[in-house]
């Protein structure tokens, strides 16, 4: 896969392949990607909304689909993969975002986050709040943290960021889902 590819998933749905900055690469090269699941549909043009189904069908037959409808793409899900920093541009209007949050705070791990090109929990929560993302699935936490430390940090940082959406956690070494009440 290459940057900008659209990988068909099923009729009307595809994966956008999005470059991220987790691994440095020479100009023009991409060594790490994120993904966005997108739904592509055709919508009736506003000027034809008053028409009946039969009239719309006749118009499509006479003028063609493109003259009666327009293509609309709607993001459904975002997956950051490993990422150097949260990139809100990639996740605009994504209702459900799966994002890495390797480090739990900004102060203790700033150097590590920059050096290893991973995200910090407070930055991800602030981005999710700004985007009004409905569901945030956090994972890829550093194994230096216990489950209790992660849960406490998520609750605390979530409150600080004012994030009101649903938060689900994929804790290190577990396949179970953890919901954080807010």
C-alpha positions in Angstrom: 0.0 0.0 0.0 1.1 3.5 -0.7 0.1 6.9 0.7 -3.1 8.1 -0.8 -4.3 4.6 -1.7 -8.0 3.7 -1.3 -8.3 0.1 -0.5 -11.8 -1.3 -1.2 -13.4 -3.0 1.8 -16.9 -3.7 0.6 -19.4 -2.0 -1.7 -19.4 1.7 -0.8 -16.6 1.5 1.8 -12.8 1.8 1.5 -9.8 2.4 3.6 -7.8 5.6 3.1 -4.1 5.0 3.6 -2.7 8.1 5.4 1.0 8.8 6.1 2.1 9.5 9.6 5.4 10.6 11.1 6.1 7.6 13.4 9.2 6.6 11.4 11.4 9.2 9.7 11.8 8.7 6.0 13.4 10.4 3.1 11.3 12.9 1.2 8.7 11.1 -0.9 8.9 7.9 1.2 6.4 6.8 3.8 7.3 4.1 6.3 4.4 4.3 8.7 0.7 4.8 8.0 -2.7 5.4 9.6 -6.0 4.3 8.2 -9.5 5.9 7.9 -12.5 3.8 7.0 -14.8 5.8 4.7 -18.3 5.3 3.4 -18.9 6.6 -0.1 -22.6 7.2 -1.2 -24.6 9.2 -3.7 -27.0 11.8 -2.3 -29.9 13.4 -4.1 -29.1 17.0 -5.1 -31.1 19.6 -3.1 -32.9 20.9 -6.1 -34.5 17.5 -6.7 -35.7 16.8 -3.1 -39.3 17.8 -3.8 -39.6 15.2 -6.6 -41.3 11.8 -6.1 -39.4 8.5 -6.5 -40.8 8.0 -9.9 -39.8 11.5 -11.0 -36.3 11.0 -9.7 -36.0 7.7 -11.5 -37.1 9.2 -14.8 -34.7 12.1 -14.3 -31.8 9.7 -13.7 -32.7 7.8 -16.8 -32.9 11.0 -18.9 -29.9 12.9 -17.5 -27.8 10.3 -15.8 -27.0 9.6 -12.1 -24.4 12.4 -11.9 -26.9 15.0 -12.9 -29.3 14.1 -10.1 -27.0 13.0 -7.2 -23.6 13.9 -5.8 -21.0 11.7 -4.2 -20.6 12.1 -0.5 -17.8 10.5 1.6 -18.3 10.1 5.3 -15.5 8.8 7.6 -16.6 6.0 9.9 -13.5 5.0 11.8 -9.9 6.2 12.3 -6.9 4.1 13.3 -3.7 6.0 14.1 -1.4 3.1 14.3 1.9 4.3 15.8 2.0 8.1 15.5 4.5 10.7 16.5 1.8 13.2 17.5 -2.0 13.4 17.3 -3.0 14.9 13.9 -6.5 16.4 14.1 -6.5 17.0 10.3 -6.6 13.3 9.7 -9.5 12.6 12.0 -11.9 15.5 11.2 -15.5 14.2 11.5 -14.4 10.6 12.5 -17.0 9.5 15.0 -14.9 6.6 16.4 -11.1 6.9 16.7 -8.6 4.2 17.8 -5.5 6.0 18.8 -2.2 5.2 20.5 -1.5 6.8 23.9 1.9 5.4 24.7 2.8 7.9 27.4 0.5 9.0 30.2 1.6 12.5 30.9 3.3 15.4 29.2 5.8 16.3 31.9 7.5 13.0 32.8 7.8 11.6 29.2 8.2 14.6 26.9 11.7 13.6 25.8 10.8 9.9 25.4 7.7 10.8 23.4 9.8 12.9 21.0 12.7 10.4 20.9 10.5 7.4 20.2 7.8 9.3 18.2 4.8 8.2 20.2 1.8 10.1 21.5 1.0 11.3 25.0 -2.4 10.7 26.6 -3.2 14.4 27.3 -2.5 15.4 23.7 -4.8 12.7 22.3 -7.7 13.5 24.7 -7.4 17.2 23.9 -7.5 16.5 20.2 -10.5 14.1 20.6 -12.4 16.8 22.6 -11.6 19.5 19.9 -12.9 17.2 17.2 -16.0 16.2 19.2 -15.1 12.5 18.5 -18.0 10.4 20.0 -15.9 7.3 20.8 -12.2 7.1 21.6 -10.4 3.8 21.8 -7.0 4.1 23.5 -4.3 1.6 23.3 -0.6 1.0 22.8 0.2 2.1 26.3 3.8 1.6 27.5 4.3 -1.5 29.5 6.1 0.6 32.1 2.6 1.5 33.4 0.3 -0.8 35.5 -3.3 -1.1 34.5 -4.2 0.9 37.6 -1.8 3.7 36.6 -3.4 3.8 33.1 -6.9 3.9 34.5 -6.1 6.7 36.9 -4.3 8.7 34.3 -7.1 8.3 31.8 -9.7 9.4 34.3 -7.6 12.4 35.4 -6.5 13.6 32.0 -10.0 13.1 30.6 -11.4 15.4 33.2 -8.7 18.0 32.5 -9.2 17.8 28.7 -13.0 18.0 29.2 -13.5 15.1 26.9 -17.2 14.1 27.0 -17.2 11.2 24.5 -17.0 7.5 25.3 -13.5 6.1 26.2 -12.6 2.5 25.7 -9.2 1.1 26.7 -7.1 -1.7 25.2 -4.8 -2.4 28.2 -1.4 -4.0 27.7 -1.6 -7.8 27.6 -5.3 -8.0 27.7 -8.0 -8.7 25.1 -10.8 -7.4 27.3 -12.5 -4.1 26.7 -12.4 -1.5 29.6 -14.9 1.3 29.5 -14.0 4.5 31.4 -17.0 6.2 32.8 -17.0 10.0 32.7 
